[in-house]
Amino acid sequence: MSICLGAIIILAAGRPLSAETLPEALVRAYQSNPQLNADRARQRGTDENVPQALSGYRPQIVASLSAGLQAVRNILPNNTIQGTTLRPWTIGLTVTQVLFNGNKTANSVRVAESQVLSGREALRNTGQGVLLDAVTAYMNVLANQALVESQRTNVTVLREIQETTKKRLAAGDVTPTDTAQAEARLSRGLADLNAAEVALDISKALYVQVIGAPPSQLAAAIPVDRFSPVTISASIETAAHEHPAVLGAGYDVDVAQTTIKVAESALLPTVSVQGSASRTRDTDTSLTTTATDQASILGQINVPIYDGGMAASQTRQTKEMASQSRIVLEQVRNQARTAVVSAWVSNEGTKIALSATESEVRAAEIALQGVRREAVGGQRTTIDVLNAQQDLTNARARLIQAQHDRVIASYTLLSAVGRLDVHTLNLNTPDYLPEVHYHQVRDAWHGLRTPSGQ
C-alpha cells in the first residue's frame, strides 16, 4: 500500500503546483538568512584592513590654520601706556612620506590580505552551516506534517475500532474489557496526535527563523549523494583540501607567521621625509617683521636603541601565537577528518535504516490485515487488533523519521567534505562573491560611502 510511506512519499508521487521544494527553500535562506548576511557584512569590514595597511605607502598631508585676536598692552619708558588689538594668523601645509619602516607596511599588507582570505573561508563555512540548518528545518516540517497525517489516520482507525467494539458489545460478542481497551487506545492516539501537532508548530517556527518565510505545502526531498565522493577515503581527502574550516586555519597560520615580521619591524630604523610650507601674518606695527613665509624639506632617521623590552616581548609573543595557529590547524584537520567519518557512517546507516523500516511497514500492514480477519473469525481479540494497529502506526512513524534522517545525512556528508554550497547544489540564485567588494575598496584612496558591490 502506498499510504504506508506517509505524506513524504505521497508528495513525491504527486506534487501540488504550489508546493515549495527544498532547493527553493535553500535559495530563500541563502538570500535572506540574517546570520549569513551578518557574516557577509563582517567580511566586507575585513576587506577594509587591506586599504588601511596600504595607506602606509601613501603620503600623509595635514593642513593647519590658526587665527585670532590678541590684546597687547605696552608700558613705555615714559610711563605711557600703549594698547592695541592684533589679529595674527598662520596657514601651513605639511607632507610626510615614510621611505622605510622596517618593511612594516609591506608585511602589514600581507597580514591584511591573509585575513581577507581567512575571512572568506569563514564566510563559506557559515554559508554551509546556514544551508544545512535550512535543510534540517525543511525536513523537520516535512516529517512532522507526515507524522501528523499518520497520527490522524491512526485516530480515524481507532475510532472505527471503538465503534465496532461497542456494537459487538451490544450484540454480546465481546466484553466491557474490550470496549475499555479500545477507548484507552483511542485516548493514546489523540495524545500522540496532539504531540505531533505541537512538534509541527515548533518546527514551523524554526523554519521561519532559518529560511525567512512560513512553510506552505512542501514537496518531497531527495538525498544528494551524487555530489559527494564515492568512497570514505576520497571524502577525507576532499575535506583536507576543500573544507573552509581547514583552508581558513591555513590562512590563519599565514597571518600569524607574517605578524612576526611586523613585530620585528619595531627593532629596525625608520626613514621619512617631510616637506612643509607656511605663511604667518602679524598686525603689530611695532615689530620689524609683520609677515613670514617659510618652506622646508627635512629628512629624518629614527634608530631604536632601547624601548624597555617592548618590541622584543611583542616579537616573542607573536612567535608563540604562530605556534598556536599551527597546532590549531592540525586540530581542525583532525576534526574535519572525524566529521567526515561520522557523516559517512551515519549516511550509510540511514540507507540501511530506511530499507529496514520500509520492510517493517509492509510487514506490519500484512500483519494488521491478518489479525483483523482472524478477529472476525473469533481467533483474535480486540487487544490483538489494537496492538497490530499500534505496531503499524509506530512503524510508519519510524519510516517517516528514517526518510527525514536519510536526506539530512546526505547533506551533512556534503557539508563535511566542504561542498555544501550554491554552486555544487546548482541552486537558482547568484552566488555571493566577496571578491567583488574587495576589489572595489582595495585601492580606494578616499571616500566615505560604502560601495554598492556585493
Secondary structure as the mmCIF struct_conf table of DSSP 4:
data_model
#
loop_
_struct_conf.conf_type_id
_struct_conf.id
_struct_conf.beg_label_comp_id
_struct_conf.beg_label_asym_id
_struct_conf.beg_label_seq_id
_struct_conf.end_label_comp_id
_struct_conf.end_label_asym_id
_struct_conf.end_label_seq_id
HELX_RH_3T_P HELX_RH_3T_P1 SER A 2 LEU A 5
HELX_RH_AL_P HELX_RH_AL_P1 GLY A 6 ALA A 13
BEND BEND1 GLY A 14 GLY A 14
TURN_TY1_P TURN_TY1_P1 LEU A 17 SER A 18
HELX_LH_PP_P HELX_LH_PP_P1 ALA A 19 ALA A 19
STRN STRN1 GLU A 20 GLU A 20
HELX_LH_PP_P HELX_LH_PP_P2 THR A 21 THR A 21
HELX_RH_AL_P HELX_RH_AL_P2 LEU A 22 SER A 32
HELX_RH_AL_P HELX_RH_AL_P3 PRO A 34 ASP A 47
TURN_TY1_P TURN_TY1_P2 GLU A 48 GLU A 48
HELX_RH_AL_P HELX_RH_AL_P4 ASN A 49 LEU A 54
HELX_RH_3T_P HELX_RH_3T_P2 SER A 55 TYR A 57
BEND BEND2 ARG A 58 ARG A 58
STRN STRN2 GLN A 60 ALA A 67
STRN STRN3 GLN A 70 ILE A 75
TURN_TY1_P TURN_TY1_P3 PRO A 77 ASN A 78
BEND BEND3 ASN A 79 ASN A 79
STRN STRN4 ILE A 81 LEU A 86
STRN STRN5 TRP A 89 PHE A 100
BEND BEND4 ASN A 101 ASN A 101
TURN_TY1_P TURN_TY1_P4 GLY A 102 ASN A 103
HELX_RH_AL_P HELX_RH_AL_P5 LYS A 104 ALA A 171
TURN_TY1_P TURN_TY1_P5 GLY A 172 GLY A 172
BEND BEND5 ASP A 173 VAL A 174
HELX_RH_AL_P HELX_RH_AL_P6 PRO A 176 ILE A 211
BEND BEND6 GLY A 212 ALA A 213
BEND BEND7 GLN A 217 GLN A 217
STRN STRN6 LEU A 218 LEU A 218
HELX_LH_PP_P HELX_LH_PP_P3 ALA A 219 ALA A 220
HELX_RH_3T_P HELX_RH_3T_P3 ASP A 225 PHE A 227
BEND BEND8 SER A 228 SER A 228
BEND BEND9 VAL A 230 THR A 231
HELX_RH_AL_P HELX_RH_AL_P7 ILE A 232 GLU A 242
HELX_RH_AL_P HELX_RH_AL_P8 PRO A 244 GLU A 264
HELX_RH_3T_P HELX_RH_3T_P4 SER A 265 LEU A 267
BEND BEND10 LEU A 268 LEU A 268
STRN STRN7 THR A 270 ARG A 281
TURN_TY1_P TURN_TY1_P6 THR A 285 SER A 286
BEND BEND11 LEU A 287 THR A 288
STRN STRN8 ALA A 291 ASN A 302
TURN_TY1_P TURN_TY1_P7 GLY A 308 GLY A 309
HELX_RH_AL_P HELX_RH_AL_P9 MET A 310 VAL A 376
TURN_TY1_P TURN_TY1_P8 GLY A 377 GLY A 378
BEND BEND12 GLN A 379 ARG A 380
HELX_RH_AL_P HELX_RH_AL_P10 THR A 382 ALA A 416
TURN_TY1_P TURN_TY1_P9 VAL A 417 GLY A 418
BEND BEND13 ASP A 421 ASP A 421
HELX_RH_AL_P HELX_RH_AL_P11 VAL A 422 LEU A 425
TURN_TY1_P TURN_TY1_P10 ASN A 426 ASN A 426
BEND BEND14 ASN A 428 THR A 429
HELX_LH_PP_P HELX_LH_PP_P4 PRO A 430 TYR A 432
HELX_RH_AL_P HELX_RH_AL_P12 PRO A 434 VAL A 441
TURN_TY1_P TURN_TY1_P11 ARG A 442 ASP A 443
BEND BEND15 HIS A 446 HIS A 446
BEND BEND16 ARG A 449 ARG A 449
HELX_LH_PP_P HELX_LH_PP_P5 THR A 450 PRO A 451
BEND BEND17 SER A 452 SER A 452
#
